[in-house]
Amino acid sequence: MSSSSFSTSKSQWTKTSIIFTFVSILLLFVPFVVSIPKNNETAFRPMQELKKLKRIRTHLKKINKPPIKTIQSPDGDLIDCVLSHLQPAFDHPNLKGQKPLEPPLERPNGHNSSDETIETFQLWAESNEFCPQGTVPIRRTTEKDVLRAKSLQRFGRKIRGRVRHDTMSGGHEHAVAFVNGDQYYGAKANINVWTPAVTDPYEFSLSQLWVISGSFGNDLNTVEAGWQVSPQLYGDGYPRFFTYWTTDAYQATGCYNLLCSGFVQTNNRIAIGAAISPRSSYKGKQFDIGIMIWKDPKHGHWWLQFGSGLLIGYWPSFLFSHLQRHASMIQFGGEIVNSRSRGYHTSTQMGSGHFADEGFGKASYFRNLKVVDWDNSLLPLTNLHLLADHPNCYDIKAGKNNVWGNYIYYGGPGKNGRCQ
């Protein structure tokens, strides 16, 4: 081989070697080049998730107060026993540094105090283990609870347009009895407890008592209590005792239970937001809970009673505008959310999941419906109105007898042959 041909081959080999080396190096970086995000939104998503988690943990630290004792419930809940003056209500500027008020000595005239007994209504209390005196039981909120909400800002809050006495609004459907056109200072009823099926995680089914004042615009004031099944809020299908309040039609004020500063709990035996037990069964035993809300004539606060006489606590009057004076409407009944996520009416049940005509042991009921008048007296209802937004899905009927006084049957299965 000549020296010139050797030189040419050497030169070609060198070029080939360089090209091969360059390609090899380039290939090492190809996976990284391919994985580079096309926009900043994708690149910063992990950072956004970390910031969201940090905000959630900060919020949990605010509402989960340090307990002096924790009780494990059979349904997985943790019930924290929190010193009563450290509960979330006292984060409110108007309550900072204060303590819960003593319960009012007098309840509405006509209230039967002889029925006041200590009863077990909740799963967590079935072990007969309770929070010590001077503390209140609070269901601990978890990261999973908050992450199920559509946003941290809306966690623990209702959606606007939920209380209507004339038509359904925003996918919320009602079957209710109501009185209006007068001045009301409270209401009372026994509410039949069931476990309705809720078929969509963003829907719920509830049965409650509403005390309402103001227009049905942005100045609506309500205090509410009853039971609800809400997979989004609680993560399961148990019926749970709940409360709510708002002073601006569910926009920025108010919340469920003790998830913000507002309601002041005074009772150490009932946990708001905890599962109710026992529950009714179709053609079987029936169970109901007593709910009474009334305005204390002396201080003007709205007090809540649960069961046969257990005072749970109060909504301070300063929270409200119209309800500082009185209510203008009382409402009893059921409500569901119909998300239509599948393009047709939801199969989420209201009450027992059966229509009102089926009657006792099959349909859900309210009994002993009463209102509190200006003289702090419990009175039977007069001029009772009934409303079913979608009677082929959920309906309601009323009656009266010597044992139950004023009563209603209500509810339904949702989607069926007549409800599409």
WOVENFEN-V192936 format. One record per helix or strand of 3 or more residues. SS is the DSSP state (h for helix, s for strand). FROM is the first residue (numbers start at 1). TO is the last residue. If there is no record, write none. Layout:
BEGIN
SS|FROM|TO, SS|FROM|TO
END
This chain:
BEGIN
h|3|35, h|40|43, h|45|63, s|69|72, s|78|83, h|84|86, h|88|91, h|113|115, h|123|125, s|135|139, h|143|147, s|172|184, s|186|192, s|205|213, s|221|229, h|231|234, s|240|246, s|263|265, s|288|295, s|302|306, s|310|315, h|317|319, h|322|324, s|327|337, h|356|358, s|364|372, s|377|380, s|385|388, s|395|401, s|405|412
END
